Amino acid sequence: MKYLSWLLKAAVFFTVFAFALNNQSNVRVHFFFGTFWDAPLVLVVLATLAIGVMLGIAVMVPLWLRARKGHSAPKPAAETPTPAADPPTTIPPHGI
């Protein structure tokens, strides 16, 4: 299983490496107010991925903190519940 994991990692690495070698031409990314950025396509894709990961983490941090805060508080000791009375065993009549 360890070798299969390394083989999968190597395949992903070489796929990304081949993508980088095939996309070395410059692209122009247009921003607002007439600004733009000329960069290799691989760099643009990498920057987009990094920004997406950072935004995803920024959105999830409050949820993670809230969940962690909820789990870290000690739970109060619950009283032993008293058994409830058994429900009636008769079935009420249906219809009119």
Secondary structure as the mmCIF struct_conf table of DSSP 4:
data_model
#
loop_
_struct_conf.conf_type_id
_struct_conf.id
_struct_conf.beg_label_comp_id
_struct_conf.beg_label_asym_id
_struct_conf.beg_label_seq_id
_struct_conf.end_label_comp_id
_struct_conf.end_label_asym_id
_struct_conf.end_label_seq_id
HELX_RH_AL_P HELX_RH_AL_P1 LYS A 2 ASN A 22
BEND BEND1 SER A 25 SER A 25
STRN STRN1 ASN A 26 HIS A 30
HELX_RH_3T_P HELX_RH_3T_P1 PHE A 32 GLY A 34
STRN STRN2 PHE A 36 PRO A 40
HELX_RH_AL_P HELX_RH_AL_P2 LEU A 41 SER A 72
BEND BEND2 ALA A 73 ALA A 73
HELX_LH_PP_P HELX_LH_PP_P1 PRO A 74 PRO A 88
BEND BEND3 THR A 90 THR A 90
HELX_LH_PP_P HELX_LH_PP_P2 ILE A 91 PRO A 93
#
